[in-house]
């Protein structure tokens, strides 16, 4: 009987040395500290034009004492839209449900007491996945609410969920900018000025001693959550 291969447990220092944009912490630091890079990413992923965005950073939400608290990786908005962007390396088998929950929490955060529901902004929950969780070979899966009896009818609630699969980057070679970004995540290779810029931002972040210290603290918090079952609001899968 063959012995099962054991996955080597990396030390925090080894994780730090290997960390790139697929690492949740590095992704957060790069996007929140470089708003123009975040704006460019949203434009690339969603094929929209954004004049200016406000980065709300890593937001922590707890609707009430009995609800599940969450943290959004990169939470941003412009005049008409709100965006939550999540980097996801593993398939936790519950990403669609997480997207549903995040969407609802964002709506509650937007709407002030007494405001009409039409005041809600168009919202986009975006999961950038390394794996293809739907296993259909697409690089981009977009979901909106539609009528099952007549799929031409959209609900029109202006909420959209996106799942990107970096491993399928070669399926979208005609979309040069998105192809280059997803290829960078999958292979580490940079193909255009934007991915080369991201590479510089990553190096800059990792040269910062304070950022390194914060990474170690973040990694310890995740390990504590895994060992104790404490719900930190982060995905620990």
Secondary structure, 3 states (H helix, E strand, C coil): CCCCCCCCCCCHHHHHHHCCCCCHHHHHHHHHHCHHHHHHHHHHHHCCCCCCCEEEEEEEECCCCCCCCEEEEEEEECCCEEEEEEEECCCCCCHHHHHHHHHHHHHHHHCCCCCCHHHCCEEEEEEEECCCCCCCCCCEEEECCECCCCCCCECCCCEEEEEEEHHHHHHHCCCHHHHHHHHHHHHCCCCCHHHHHHHHHHHHHHCCHHHHHHHHHHHHHHHHHHHHCCCCCCCCC
